Structures are given as structure tokens and as C-alpha cells.
Amino acid sequence: MCCGRRGGTVTEAQGSPGAGRSRPGQPSSSTLFEYVGATALSIRGAVTGRVYHFDRSQRRTAVDPRDVSSLLAVPLLRRLSR
């Protein structure tokens, strides 16, 4: 009975909907963006689906390299690093 539970737990962890999305927002090769607008901005990355939040207190945010092209299209965001 104990072994059956362990197998089930491992399967659930591997198959859970959010399991593959826990780390893609902060890869080691992330690109830093800065928001230059006056209000808050939230934008969803076109590839990862991650939501990036920018506001007065957090103007700079690391962006997954796969989402860079979609964020470059936003007029009030500036890429700071590659």
C-alpha cells in the first residue's frame, strides 16, 4: 500500500499542469527589460504565456528569451540586456 502511494505521488508531480512552467520565467540567459511608462503594465509573453508585471516600484524585469520578440513590440518597454 505504501509503495502504491509513492508511485501515485511521483506520477501526479510529473503530470501536474504547472510542473513544466515553474522555472521558464528566469532562465540563466534571460533578457532584462525596463518599463518607461507612467502607469502599471502587465503583458503576457507570446511563447511561454508568462505574465510580466511592470510598475513604478518594479520597472525592470527579467524576460524569458522566448518572449523577447513579443515584448519588443510594446512601445513603452526597452530592452536593457541581451
DSSP file (Angstrom, degrees, kcal/mol; ACC not computed):
  #  RESIDUE AA STRUCTURE BP1 BP2  ACC     N-H-->O    O-->H-N    N-H-->O    O-->H-N    TCO  KAPPA ALPHA  PHI   PSI    X-CA   Y-CA   Z-CA
    1    1 A M     >        0   0    0      0, 0.0     4,-1.4     0, 0.0     0, 0.0   0.000 360.0 360.0 360.0 -40.4    0.0    0.0    0.0
    2    2 A C  H  >  +     0   0    0      1,-0.2     4,-1.9     2,-0.2     3,-0.3   0.929 360.0  51.1 -63.7 -46.1    2.8    2.4    0.8
    3    3 A C  H  > S+     0   0    0      1,-0.2     4,-2.1     2,-0.2    -1,-0.2   0.854 105.5  56.8 -62.5 -34.9    4.6    1.8   -2.5
    4    4 A G  H  > S+     0   0    0      1,-0.2     4,-1.8     2,-0.2    -1,-0.2   0.870 106.0  50.7 -63.2 -37.2    1.4    2.4   -4.4
    5    5 A R  H  X S+     0   0    0     -4,-1.4     4,-2.5    -3,-0.3    -2,-0.2   0.910 107.8  51.6 -68.2 -42.4    1.1    5.8   -2.9
    6    6 A R  H  X S+     0   0    0     -4,-1.9     4,-2.5     1,-0.2     5,-0.2   0.933 109.7  49.7 -60.8 -45.1    4.7    6.8   -3.7
    7    7 A G  H  X S+     0   0    0     -4,-2.1     4,-2.2     1,-0.2    -1,-0.2   0.900 111.4  49.5 -59.8 -40.4    4.2    5.8   -7.3
    8    8 A G  H  X S+     0   0    0     -4,-1.8     4,-2.5     2,-0.2    -1,-0.2   0.888 109.7  51.0 -66.3 -39.1    1.0    7.9   -7.4
    9    9 A T  H  X S+     0   0    0     -4,-2.5     4,-2.4     2,-0.2    -2,-0.2   0.921 110.6  48.1 -65.6 -43.6    2.7   10.9   -5.9
   10   10 A V  H  X S+     0   0    0     -4,-2.5     4,-2.2     1,-0.2     5,-0.2   0.923 112.4  49.4 -62.7 -43.5    5.5   10.8   -8.4
   11   11 A T  H  X S+     0   0    0     -4,-2.2     4,-2.2    -5,-0.2    -2,-0.2   0.913 111.1  49.5 -62.2 -43.1    3.1   10.4  -11.3
   12   12 A E  H  X S+     0   0    0     -4,-2.5     4,-1.0     1,-0.2    -1,-0.2   0.913 110.7  49.7 -63.5 -42.7    1.0   13.4  -10.1
   13   13 A A  H  < S+     0   0    0     -4,-2.4     3,-0.3     1,-0.2    -1,-0.2   0.899 114.9  43.8 -64.3 -40.1    4.0   15.6   -9.7
   14   14 A Q  H  < S+     0   0    0     -4,-2.2    -1,-0.2     1,-0.2    -2,-0.2   0.837 119.8  41.7 -73.4 -31.6    5.3   14.8  -13.2
   15   15 A G  H  < S+     0   0    0     -4,-2.2    -1,-0.2    -5,-0.2    -2,-0.2   0.405  82.5 121.9 -98.8   2.9    1.9   15.1  -14.8
   16   16 A S    ><  -     0   0    0     -4,-1.0     3,-1.5    -3,-0.3     4,-0.4  -0.397  69.6-121.6 -69.2 144.6    0.6   18.2  -13.0
   17   17 A P  T 3  S+     0   0    0      0, 0.0     3,-0.3     0, 0.0    -1,-0.1   0.806 108.9  42.0 -57.6 -34.8   -0.4   21.1  -15.3
   18   18 A G  T >  S+     0   0    0      1,-0.2     3,-1.3     2,-0.1     4,-0.3   0.462  86.2  97.0 -92.2  -0.5    2.0   23.6  -13.7
   19   19 A A  G X  S+     0   0    0     -3,-1.5     3,-0.7     1,-0.3    -1,-0.2   0.868  86.6  43.3 -60.7 -39.8    5.0   21.3  -13.4
   20   20 A G  G 3  S+     0   0    0     -4,-0.4    -1,-0.3    -3,-0.3     3,-0.2   0.526 111.0  56.5 -83.6  -4.8    6.7   22.3  -16.6
   21   21 A R  G <  S+     0   0    0     -3,-1.3     4,-0.3     1,-0.1    -1,-0.2   0.268  74.9  95.2-110.1  11.4    6.1   26.1  -16.1
   22   22 A S  S <  S+     0   0    0     -3,-0.7    -1,-0.1    -4,-0.3    -2,-0.1   0.761  97.2  23.4 -77.0 -22.7    7.7   26.6  -12.7
   23   23 A R  S >  S+     0   0    0     -3,-0.2     3,-1.7    -4,-0.2    -1,-0.2   0.591  89.1  93.2-119.2 -12.2   11.1   27.8  -14.0
   24   24 A P  T 3  S+     0   0    0      0, 0.0    -2,-0.1     0, 0.0    -1,-0.1   0.684  77.6  69.2 -66.3 -13.4   10.9   29.2  -17.5
   25   25 A G  T 3  S+     0   0    0     -4,-0.3    -2,-0.1     1,-0.2    -3,-0.0   0.730 106.0  36.8 -73.4 -20.8   10.5   32.8  -16.3
   26   26 A Q  S <  S+     0   0    0     -3,-1.7    -1,-0.2     4,-0.1    37,-0.1  -0.382  75.1 163.9-129.7  55.4   14.0   33.1  -15.0
   27   27 A P    >   -     0   0    0      0, 0.0     3,-1.5     0, 0.0    36,-0.0  -0.306  51.4-110.1 -69.4 161.2   16.4   31.2  -17.3
   28   28 A S  T 3  S+     0   0    0      1,-0.3     0, 0.0     2,-0.0     0, 0.0   0.738 118.5  51.9 -65.0 -21.3   20.1   31.9  -17.0
   29   29 A S  T 3  S+     0   0    0      2,-0.0    -1,-0.3    53,-0.0    -3,-0.0  -0.064  82.4 148.4-104.6  33.5   20.1   33.7  -20.3
   30   30 A S    <   -     0   0    0     -3,-1.5     2,-0.4    34,-0.1    34,-0.2  -0.203  43.3-128.6 -67.3 159.5   17.2   36.0  -19.6
   31   31 A T  E     -A   63   0A   0     32,-2.6    32,-3.2    51,-0.1     2,-0.4  -0.923  17.0-130.7-111.6 133.4   16.9   39.4  -21.1
   32   32 A L  E     -A   62   0A   0     -2,-0.4    48,-3.4    30,-0.2    49,-1.3  -0.720  24.6-172.0 -88.9 128.9   16.3   42.5  -18.9
   33   33 A F  E     -AB  61  79A   0     28,-2.5    28,-2.3    -2,-0.4     2,-0.4  -0.898   8.8-153.3-117.2 149.0   13.5   44.9  -19.9
   34   34 A E  E     -AB  60  78A   0     44,-2.8    44,-2.7    -2,-0.3     2,-0.5  -0.980  10.5-139.8-122.9 136.5   12.7   48.3  -18.4
   35   35 A Y  E     - B   0  77A   0     24,-2.6    42,-0.2    -2,-0.4    20,-0.1  -0.817  16.0-177.4 -93.8 129.0    9.2   49.9  -18.4
   36   36 A V        +     0   0    0     40,-2.8    41,-0.1    -2,-0.5    -1,-0.1   0.224  45.7 109.7-111.7  12.6    9.3   53.6  -19.1
   37   37 A G  S    S-     0   0    0     39,-0.4     4,-0.1     2,-0.1    -2,-0.1  -0.273  70.8-124.7 -83.6 173.8    5.5   54.3  -18.8
   38   38 A A  S    S+     0   0    0      2,-0.1     2,-0.2    -2,-0.1    18,-0.1   0.666  88.5  44.8 -93.7 -19.8    3.8   56.2  -16.1
   39   39 A T  S    S-     0   0    0      1,-0.1    -2,-0.1    16,-0.1     2,-0.1  -0.521  98.0 -76.1-114.1-177.4    1.2   53.6  -15.0
   40   40 A A        -     0   0    0     -2,-0.2     2,-0.4    15,-0.1    15,-0.2  -0.461  43.0-163.2 -79.1 155.0    1.5   49.8  -14.3
   41   41 A L  E     -C   54   0B   0     13,-3.2    13,-3.2    -2,-0.1     2,-0.4  -0.996  11.9-174.4-142.2 133.5    1.7   47.3  -17.2
   42   42 A S  E     +C   53   0B   0     -2,-0.4     2,-0.4    11,-0.2    11,-0.2  -0.998  13.4 176.7-124.7 132.3    1.1   43.6  -17.3
   43   43 A I  E     -C   52   0B   0      9,-2.3     9,-3.3    -2,-0.4     2,-0.5  -0.998  24.2-133.1-139.4 140.5    1.9   41.7  -20.5
   44   44 A R  E     -C   51   0B   0     -2,-0.4     7,-0.2     7,-0.2     2,-0.2  -0.801  27.0-119.8 -95.6 129.0    1.7   38.0  -21.4
   45   45 A G     >  -     0   0    0      5,-3.3     4,-1.3    -2,-0.5    22,-0.1  -0.459  17.2-136.9 -65.1 134.7    4.7   36.5  -23.3
   46   46 A A  T  4 S+     0   0    0     21,-0.3    -1,-0.1    -2,-0.2    21,-0.1   0.794  97.0  32.9 -66.8 -30.1    3.6   35.1  -26.6
   47   47 A V  T  4 S+     0   0    0     19,-0.1    -1,-0.1     3,-0.1    20,-0.1   0.912 128.9  28.9 -94.7 -51.3    5.6   31.9  -26.4
   48   48 A T  T  4 S-     0   0    0      2,-0.1    -2,-0.1    16,-0.1     3,-0.1   0.742  89.9-134.0 -84.7 -23.6    5.7   31.0  -22.7
   49   49 A G     <  +     0   0    0     -4,-1.3     2,-0.1     1,-0.3    -3,-0.1   0.490  53.5 148.8  80.5   2.7    2.4   32.5  -21.6
   50   50 A R        -     0   0    0     -6,-0.1    -5,-3.3     1,-0.1     2,-0.6  -0.447  46.1-130.0 -70.7 141.8    4.1   34.0  -18.6
   51   51 A V  E     -C   44   0B   0     -7,-0.2     2,-0.5    -2,-0.1    -7,-0.2  -0.844  18.0-157.0 -96.5 125.1    2.7   37.3  -17.4
   52   52 A Y  E     -C   43   0B   0     -9,-3.3    -9,-2.3    -2,-0.6     2,-0.4  -0.884   6.9-154.7-102.8 129.7    5.3   40.0  -16.8
   53   53 A H  E     +C   42   0B   0     -2,-0.5     2,-0.4   -11,-0.2   -11,-0.2  -0.889  13.7 178.4-109.8 132.6    4.4   42.8  -14.4
   54   54 A F  E     +C   41   0B   0    -13,-3.2   -13,-3.2    -2,-0.4     2,-0.3  -0.993  14.2 142.6-129.4 137.9    5.9   46.3  -14.5
   55   55 A D        -     0   0    0      3,-1.4   -20,-0.2    -2,-0.4   -15,-0.1  -0.892  64.1 -74.3-155.6-171.9    5.1   49.3  -12.3
   56   56 A R  S    S+     0   0    0     -2,-0.3     3,-0.4     1,-0.2   -17,-0.0   0.858 129.4  43.2 -62.6 -35.8    6.7   52.2  -10.6
   57   57 A S  S    S+     0   0    0      1,-0.3     2,-0.3     2,-0.1    -1,-0.2   0.769 124.7  34.1 -83.2 -24.5    8.3   50.0   -7.9
   58   58 A Q        +     0   0    0      1,-0.1    -3,-1.4    -3,-0.1    -1,-0.3  -0.693  65.3 152.4-130.4  80.2    9.5   47.3  -10.3
   59   59 A R        +     0   0    0     -3,-0.4   -24,-2.6    -2,-0.3     2,-0.4   0.718  62.1  61.0 -81.9 -22.6   10.4   48.9  -13.5
   60   60 A R  E     +A   34   0A   0    -26,-0.2     2,-0.3    -3,-0.1   -26,-0.2  -0.898  61.4 171.6-112.6 136.4   12.9   46.2  -14.6
   61   61 A T  E     -A   33   0A   0    -28,-2.3   -28,-2.5    -2,-0.4     2,-0.3  -1.000  33.4-119.5-143.5 139.3   12.0   42.6  -15.1
   62   62 A A  E     -A   32   0A   0     -2,-0.3     2,-0.4   -30,-0.2   -30,-0.2  -0.635  33.3-157.0 -76.8 133.5   13.9   39.6  -16.5
   63   63 A V  E     -A   31   0A   0    -32,-3.2   -32,-2.6    -2,-0.3     5,-0.1  -0.925  21.4-109.6-118.6 137.0   12.2   38.1  -19.5
   64   64 A D    >>  -     0   0    0     -2,-0.4     3,-2.1   -34,-0.2     4,-0.6  -0.394  30.1-123.8 -59.4 135.3   12.5   34.6  -20.9
   65   65 A P  G >4 S+     0   0    0      0, 0.0     3,-0.7     0, 0.0     4,-0.4   0.780 110.1  62.0 -55.9 -27.8   14.4   34.7  -24.2
   66   66 A R  G 34 S+     0   0    0      1,-0.2     4,-0.2     2,-0.1     3,-0.1   0.721 105.9  45.8 -71.9 -19.4   11.5   33.0  -26.0
   67   67 A D  G <> S+     0   0    0     -3,-2.1     4,-1.8     1,-0.1     3,-0.4   0.474  84.4  96.5 -98.8  -4.5    9.2   36.0  -25.2
   68   68 A V  H <X S+     0   0    0     -3,-0.7     4,-2.0    -4,-0.6     5,-0.2   0.897  79.8  53.3 -55.8 -47.5   11.7   38.8  -26.2
   69   69 A S  H  > S+     0   0    0     -4,-0.4     4,-0.5     1,-0.2    -1,-0.2   0.869 109.5  48.7 -61.3 -36.5   10.3   39.4  -29.7
   70   70 A S  H >4 S+     0   0    0     -3,-0.4     3,-0.6     1,-0.2    -1,-0.2   0.867 112.3  48.0 -72.0 -34.4    6.7   39.8  -28.4
   71   71 A L  H >< S+     0   0    0     -4,-1.8     3,-1.5     1,-0.2    -2,-0.2   0.771 100.1  66.3 -76.6 -24.9    7.8   42.3  -25.7
   72   72 A L  H 3< S+     0   0    0     -4,-2.0    -1,-0.2     1,-0.3    -2,-0.2   0.745  92.6  63.7 -64.9 -21.2    9.9   44.3  -28.2
   73   73 A A  T << S+     0   0    0     -3,-0.6    -1,-0.3    -4,-0.5    -2,-0.2   0.565  80.6  95.1 -79.0  -8.5    6.7   45.2  -29.9
   74   74 A V  S X  S-     0   0    0     -3,-1.5     3,-1.7     1,-0.1    -3,-0.0  -0.760  70.6-146.9 -88.2 119.2    5.5   47.1  -26.8
   75   75 A P  T 3  S+     0   0    0      0, 0.0    -1,-0.1     0, 0.0    -4,-0.0   0.782  92.8  50.3 -58.6 -32.1    6.3   50.8  -27.2
   76   76 A L  T 3  S+     0   0    0    -41,-0.0   -40,-2.8     2,-0.0     2,-0.4   0.299  94.0  87.2 -94.6  11.0    7.0   51.6  -23.5
   77   77 A L  E <   -B   35   0A   0     -3,-1.7     2,-0.4   -42,-0.2   -42,-0.2  -0.918  57.2-166.3-110.1 137.3    9.3   48.6  -22.9
   78   78 A R  E     -B   34   0A   0    -44,-2.7   -44,-2.8    -2,-0.4     2,-0.5  -0.972  20.3-128.6-122.3 134.2   13.1   48.9  -23.5
   79   79 A R  E     +B   33   0A   0     -2,-0.4   -46,-0.2   -46,-0.2     3,-0.1  -0.709  24.9 178.9 -80.7 126.9   15.5   46.0  -23.7
   80   80 A L        +     0   0    0    -48,-3.4     2,-0.3    -2,-0.5   -47,-0.2   0.740  64.7  16.6 -98.6 -30.1   18.4   46.6  -21.4
   81   81 A S              0   0    0    -49,-1.3    -1,-0.2     1,-0.1     0, 0.0  -0.934 360.0 360.0-140.7 163.5   20.4   43.4  -22.0
   82   82 A R              0   0    0     -2,-0.3   -51,-0.1   -51,-0.1    -1,-0.1   0.383 360.0 360.0-113.3 360.0   20.6   40.6  -24.5
